Amino acid sequence: MTAVTSTASTTRRPRPAVPPSRHARRRRVKPGRTPGPARRRGWLRGWRWRRHWGWRPRGLSRRSVLASVAGVVALVVLLGWLLWFSPVLSVRTVAVTGTEGTAASTIRDLAAIPEGMPLARIDTDGIEAALTTLPELASVSVYRSWPSTVRIEVVPRVGVAVVDLAGVHWLIDRTGVLFAQVTEPPAGMPALQVEVAGPQDRATRAALDVIAALPASIRNRVSVVAAQSPDSVVVTLIGGRTVIWGSAADSDRKALVLAGLFDRPGRTIDVSSPSAVVIR
């Protein structure tokens, strides 16, 4: 008996055509175009755009580029006119903070900011320089607050003592600047007695350091702070009691010692050496 074996034929699908590689596609020439220097120059222009701008302007004509540039220039001109000449962003309000009343009106008058001037044309540095001529101001800041406000922030000087100069009472601040005349010394403010009062005088600075270091409960009882030299500050209290302070060195410790011994009897308290206080 003979066995018959049948073999089934297998049908194979044809492989798809392999697409040309990327490099092959670049080398392929489209119909109607021939490779040559013109093609190389076009490729070079595209490479330059990609190198400098990150993209290649495919289909962007020269007319479109010029129109875009003209639009940008027109926008810049419009913004410049809006900032420097238009009344839209002009001054309508001058706000003064840090003081009020007559002092604020004086500051506005000295600043002389014309209403309706564009904010961009306001000379903030010049206004600050003009206002710093006022001795009663410790600092001045001028800035624009869009769309229509100029803000002037001031820090007034605060008097800590009164100086008598040829019968005229002057307020002196913590830095030694005499900034305002007063007819009568303010209540609770001590008198400062130095040879030449001013921010450059060492005796003045030493006396002011002592006033700042005194506890508030004792400072309100001070009538006179005298300093013939930076090392000989003497504090006289209301009622005639005297505190010999010496120099302004170690003033914080001297103030603590004085507060602890203030209720003890004695007309004179010597704290010039805080480790060896003398009461007599």
PEWOZI-V492902 format. One line per field, one symbol per residue. ss: DSSP state (H for helix, E for strand, L for the rest). psi: psi as a letter, one per 30 degrees, with the letter a starting at -180 (. if undefined). A space follows every 10 residues. Layout:
# PEWOZI-V492902
ss=???
psi=???
This chain:
# PEWOZI-V492902
ss=LLLLLLLLLL LLLLLLLLLL LHHHHHHLLL LLLLLLHHHH HHHHHHHHHH HHHLLLLLLL LHHHHHHHHH HHHHHHHHHH HHHHLLHHHE LLEEEEELLL LHHHHHHHHH HLLLLLLEHH HLLHHHHHHH HLLLLLEEEE EEEEELLLEE EEEEEELLEE EEEEELLEEE EEELLLLEEE EELLLLLLLE EEEELLLLLL LHHHHHHHHH HHHLLHHHHL LEEEEEELLL LLEEEEELLL LEEEEELLLL HHHHHHHHHH HLLLLLLEEE LLLLLLLEEL
psi=kkkkkkkkkk kkkkklkkkk leeeeefkkl kgkklaeeee eeeeeeeeee eefglkikgj leeeeeeeee eeeeeeeeee eeeffkfehl kfkjkkkfll beeeeeeeee ehjkkfkkef gkieeeeeee fffjfgkelk kklkjkfgkk kjkljlkkkf lkkjjhgkkk kkaffgkjfk kkekkkkgkl kkjlejklff keeeeeeeee effkkefeef gkekjkjflf ghkkkklkff kkjjeblfkh eeeeeeeeef gefklkfkjj gfjffikkk.
